[in-house]
Amino acid sequence: MGQTASLAAEGARAAGSYGLDADSSAAGSYGLSDRSAVGSYGLSDRSAAESYGFSPDDQPVDGAAGTGDAELLVPGKTYKSSLPADGDVYYRLDLDDTSDAYVSVTAVPRAGATVTASDGIRVTVQDADSRNCSIESDLVRAGRSPRPLVVSGTREISPRRTACQDDGSYYVIVHRIAGTGGTPDDWDLELAPFLEPRLEKAVGTTPPGSPDQDSDSASPGGVTGAATPRSGGAGFGSAAPVEQGVWRADISPGQTLFYAVPVGWGQRLGATAELGSTIRGAYVGGALTMSLYNPARGPVADVGFGYSGGQKTVALRPVPPVDYANRYDSSDAVRGTRFAGSYYLVLHLSEQMGEEYGAGPFGVTLRVRVDGSAEAGPAYDGRFQPPGPFEVAAQGQGQGPGAGVAGGGDGGGGGAAGGDAVMTVVAVAGIGGGTVLLGVLGVWTVVARRRARGAV
């Protein structure tokens, strides 16, 4: 996502303290847990292969060994592929010279895989002349748990760039970053290409500014009340819809939960995750991670903590209100909040928790806050592909082409007719034949036009 990143960042991420905090000294303060007090210490029945729910609509695609045989990825569709332990895989995009393109790659280690902190993937987008449009990577890091790794590659049309501005063929290259000691087997991939149309009229390229890291204006700490049970989805396609409020779920070691939160233009999202207490035991680094992704499944921010048996809470670092010009900022967290739509909160509980604290499940509480009133967004000369994840409109602001919606023309779903203060959210997160969850919100119309998704 964004501009070309230094490959040296891969090593820095692996060596960093992700998932560790000031309590890491507790690892020496607590002896090994009393396993007889906990019971079974086998890992959860939910295997690593089940830690991600691939969409039943995924089309199979083979990664090629070079550009000559690279298969075409069509924006609006999703694909399932695989990544070998060594060697790169190539895919092709056919792009015009006006649209921004995003390709989100989710890599999932298979059941029984051993991963290290420095295992990961790198995604490169290149033009037909081998010029890099973007280079991004992600690593397993401190949790050493086979979780889904999500990396987004981009081709951006920008007055600040000279490369990758023409129409033609572009190539997505996925590379396995192999750490020392990991299992050398294939990983599964889900690829999701997106297309963002150009604006009807150019806007300024000066970003509003990075959020104040000490600001509590978007802190979910003030979100109180009884927690509503809400099981998370198993993947992006089956993410459970949530709004501002307090939500509770059970999570097992090695499991990943996906939630979708509608965020409009001018609004900002905040979230905290709390893992409940159990018996005191050995310290587990990177026990729980919480990640935020934008509607194109692009990484925005992530946080995590270690665990010694006492309840722990972590909050996302402040992100700015959604604004088109955020894409011109130097910070990944700011650039990621470049369009309105469904933002994804993703929770992962490390497999290592099962070795120290049993198969669970463990209770996790998610507090979500959406600050500000939704505003009219920029007018687009066309529609996003696919349109569903980006379709968010505020009451009274979706009446004209592209007014606060992702797409011009008829407004891409628009707002509800009349002046009602009550808007409707329709989220399709089906199981088998399809289940429609219908909730009422105070300021939203969100239409997630997804096919019925199979829950894993």
N, C-alpha and C positions, 0 to 999 in steps of 0.2 A: 504494500500500500504506500502510495506517495513516491517520493524521489528515491533514487538508487541508494541503498544502504551499504555501509562498509561491511565486508565479510568478516572483519575482525570483531564485529558485534556479536557474532555467534559465540566466540570464546568468552566474551565478556558476560553474556547472558548466562552461560553455563557456570562460570566462576562466581556469579553474583549470589546474593543471599535471597533470591526469590523463594518465598515460602518460609523463610526464617525470620525471626524477630528477636526482640530483646530477651524473650524468654528462652532463647536457644540454650542459655546456660543451664536451664532446667534439665537438660539431658544428663548433666552430671549430678544433679540433685536427686534424681529419682532412680531407684534401682529398676530392674526388670519387673514388669507387672506380675502380679500373682495370678497366673493363668487359671489356677483352680477356682479363683473367685469369679472369673469371667465365663468360664465354660469353654465351649468349642473355639479354637483359634484358627480354624481353617478359613480360607478366603471365602468371600461371598459366592453363592451359587451363580451370581451374575458374572460371567466370564468377561475377559477383556474384549472378546469379539462382540459381545453384546453391550459394550460400553458406548456404542454409537448406533443409532437407528438409521440405516440408509433408507432413502425414500423408495417406495415401490415403483415410482415413476422413473427412477434412474435408468438411463440407457447404458448398456455395456459399451465400453470403448477401450481399445488397446493402445497403450502408450508405445510410440515408435522409438526406434534406436537413433533416429536422426530426423531432420526436417523433411527429407524427401518423401517419407511414408507417413508423415504426421496426419492423423485423422482430424476432421473438422469438429470444433465445438461451436454450437449454435446458441447465442444468448437467448435465455428463456427456458432452456432445457437443463436438466441435471444429468450427470454421468457417473458411472461407477467404473473404476479401473484399479490397477495395482501398481505398486512401486517396488522394484527389486532392491535387494540389500546393497547391490553395487550397480553402477551405471545410471544414466539419466533416461527419463522418458519424455517424449515430445508430443505436443498437441498443436493444432493450428486454429487461428482465428482469422476470419475475413472481415476487415473493418473498413469503414468509410473514413473521410478526413474531417468529420465534424463531431463525432460522438466520442465520449469517454467510455472505455471498456474496463471491466473488472472481472478477474477470474479468481474465485475463492477455491482453495484446495484444502480439503480436510483429510488428513492422513490418520489412519487408525491401525495401531499395532494389533496383531492377531492374538487369539487366545493362547495363553501360556508363554507369551513373549517376555523376555527379560530386557528391560531398557535401562539406560544410564542417564545421568543428568545431561550429558552432551550428545545424546541421540536427538535427531530432529530432521527437518526438511528445509530445503531452500527452493524458492520459486522465482524464476527469472522470466521476464517477458522481453522478447527481442523482435526487431523488425527484420525485413528480408535481407538487410545488409549487416546483420549480426550486431547492430547497435542496441545497447540495453535501454529498455524503457523503464524497467524497475527490477530491483533485486531485493527480496525480502525473505526472512527465515524465522523459524521458531524452534525451540528446543524443549525437551522434556523437563529439564531443570530439577530443582531440589527434591521434588516429590518422588522422582524415580518410579513413576506409575505410568502404565501404558494408556495414557489418555488421548483423546482426539487432539491433534495438532492442526491449527488453522492458520493458513498463510494466504494473503491476497496479493495477486499481481495486477498491475494496472498499465493501461495505455491512456495517457491524458493529453487532450488537446489544450495547449496553453501558450499564450504569447511569450512566456518566459522560457520556452524550450524550442530547440531546433530539430532534435531527433524525434523519430516516432510520430511525425505529424501528417504523414501521407496515408492515402488509402492503399489497400493491398493486404498481403498475407503477413500475419504476425505469429510468433511461436511462443508457446508456453512450455517452459522446461522445468521439470520437477526433479530435484536432486535429493538423494538420501544422505543426510549427515550421519555418519556412523561413529558412535562413541566406542570406547574400549570396554569390552565385556558384555555388550548387548547381543541379543539373539540375532544372527544373520539371516532372518527370513523375510519374506515379502510383507509389505503393509498394504492394506486396502486404501483406496482413494475415492472420495466423492468430489467431483468438479462441478462448480456452478458458475457459468459465465453470465455477466450482467452487462447491459448497455444503457448508458445515460445519454439522452439526446442533448443537443446544444440548446442554449437559451434563445428565445425569440429576440431578446435584446440584451446586449452585454451589460454586465454589472461590474462594480469595482473589484479590484484584485487585492485590496487591503483587508486582511482579516480583522475581525473585531477585537482580537487580543486573547491571550491565554488566560484561563481562569486563575483566580487567586487560590493558591494551594492551601491557604489558611482559612478560606471562606467557608462558612457553614450554611450559606444560602440554599444549597441543594442537599444538605445533609439529611439522610432519612431518619436521624435520631429522633426527630419530633413526630415521626409517624408512629402512632400508638394504637392500642385497641387489641381485641382478641384476634389471634392468628386464624386465618382461613385455610383449611387444608387444600393444597393444590399440588398434585403430583406433577413433576416436570416431564417434559417430553424427552425422547431418547435421541433426538437429532434436530437439526435446523428445521426440517420439513414438518416435524411433529411438535414443535415448541409449544408449550402450554401458554395461553394468553393470560396476562396479568396486567393490572393497572396499579395506581398508587394505593398502597395498603400494606398489610402485614400478612405474610403467607408462610405456611409450614409444610414441610415434606419430610419423608424418610429417605435416606440415602445410604447405600451399602458401599463397602470398600471396592474401589475400581469403577464405580458407577458415575455417570455424567448426566446432569439434569439440564434441560434447555427450557428457558422461558422467553416469551416475546412481549415487549412493552411498547405500546404506540407512543411515539414522541413527535410532536409537530414542529413546524418552523418556529423558531424563537423560544422553544422550550428546552429545558435541560433535565437530564436524568441523574438521579443519585440512588445508590443502593448499598445496603450492608447485609452481610451474611453472618449468622451466629450458629456455631456448632455446640450442641448441648453437652453437659458434663456427664462423665461416667467415673469409674474408679481411677485413681491416680496410677500412672504407669510410665513406661519409658517414653522419651520424647520422640515424636515422629515429625521430621521436617517436611514442610510442604504438604501438610495433612489435608487442607482444604484450599482449593483455588477458586476464585471467582473472576470470570472474564466477561468483557463487554464487547459485542460486535455490532456493526452498523447494518442497515438493511441489505447491503451487498455482501454481508458476511465478512466484512473487513475488520480486523482487530482494531479496537479503540484503546482499551486499557485492561490491565489485569492486576490482581493482588492475591495474596495468600498468607497463610500462617502455619506455624507448627503447633503441635498439640501434645499435652501431657496429662490429659484426663479432665482438666477443668474447662468450663465453658469459655469459648473464645469468639471474638467478634472482629470482623474486618470490614472496612468501608472502601468503596471505589474512590480513587483520587478524583477531585472535582474535574468535570468536563464542562465545556462552554455550552451555551444555548446553540441549537442547531441553526446553522447559517451557511449559505452557499459559499461565501468567501472564506470559510474556515479552511478550505482545501489549499489555500495559499500560505498557511502558517507553516512554521518549521517543526512543530510538535506533532507527533503521531496522534496523540490524544485529541488535539484540536482538529487536525486534518480529517480524522475519522468521522467527525460530526458534521458532515458536509451536506447531508440531505435528510429529509423527514421520512418517517416510516416506522417499521417494526425494528426495534433494537433488541438484541438478544443478550440476556443474562445467562451465563453458563456456569454451573457449579460442578466441580469434580472432587470426589473424595479419594485420596490415595489408597492404592492397594495395600500399602504398608500398614494402614490402620487395622486391617484384618489380622496381621501378624501379631499385633500388640494388644488389640482391644476386642477381637472377635469379629464374627461375621455381621454383626449389627442386625437390623439397620439402626442408623443414628439419626436423631432428630436435628433438622436444620431449619432455621427461621430466616426468611428473606424479607427485608424491609425495602420498599420501593417508594421513591418520591419523584414526582414530575413537577418541576417548578415553572411558573409562568403561564401565560395564555397563548394558545396557538395563534400564529399570525399567517397572513397570506405569504406564500412563497413566491419565488421567481416563476415567470411564465416560460415553460419549455416548448420548443418547437418539435413536438412529437411525444411519444410515450416511452417510459422505461420498458426494458425487456429483461425479465418478466415484470409486469406492472404491479402485481399483488403486494410484494413487500414494501413498496414505496407509497401506497395509497392511503394517505392520512389527510383529512381536511377538517378545518375548524368550522363551527357553525357560522353560516352567513358569509364564508370566505371562499367557497368553492363554486360560485355562481358563474364565473367567467372562465375562458380558456386558460388553463395553467395556473389559476389563482389558488396558490397554496397546495396544489396537487402535483403529483409526479406525472406530468404529461399534459400536453395542450389539448386542442380539439374540444371535446365535450367535457373537459375537466377531469377525466379519468376517474369517474365515480362521484366527484363533486360532493357537496354537502347535502344535508337533508333539506327538503323543501320547507318553506315557512320559517318562522322565527322561534321555533321550539328551543328551549335550553337543554333539552335532553337529546343526546345523540346515541347511536347504536354501534356496538362493536359486533361484528360477525367474524368468528375465527373458526376455520375448518381444520380440525385436528383429529381426523377420523381414525377409527379402529375397524378394520375390515371394510364393511359397507360404508362407513362414514358416520361420525358423530359430530353434530353441530353444537358448539357452545355459544350461547347467546347471552350477553350481559349488557347492562345499561350503564353508561358513563355520563358525566355532566358536561363534557366539552368536546366529545370526539365523534367522528365517523371514521371507522376503520373497516375497510373491506379487504380481507385476506382471501384473494381468489385462488385458493389452492385446491388441488384435487384431494380427495380423501386420502389421508396418510395412514399407513399401517404403523401401529405402535409396537416397538420391540420390547 
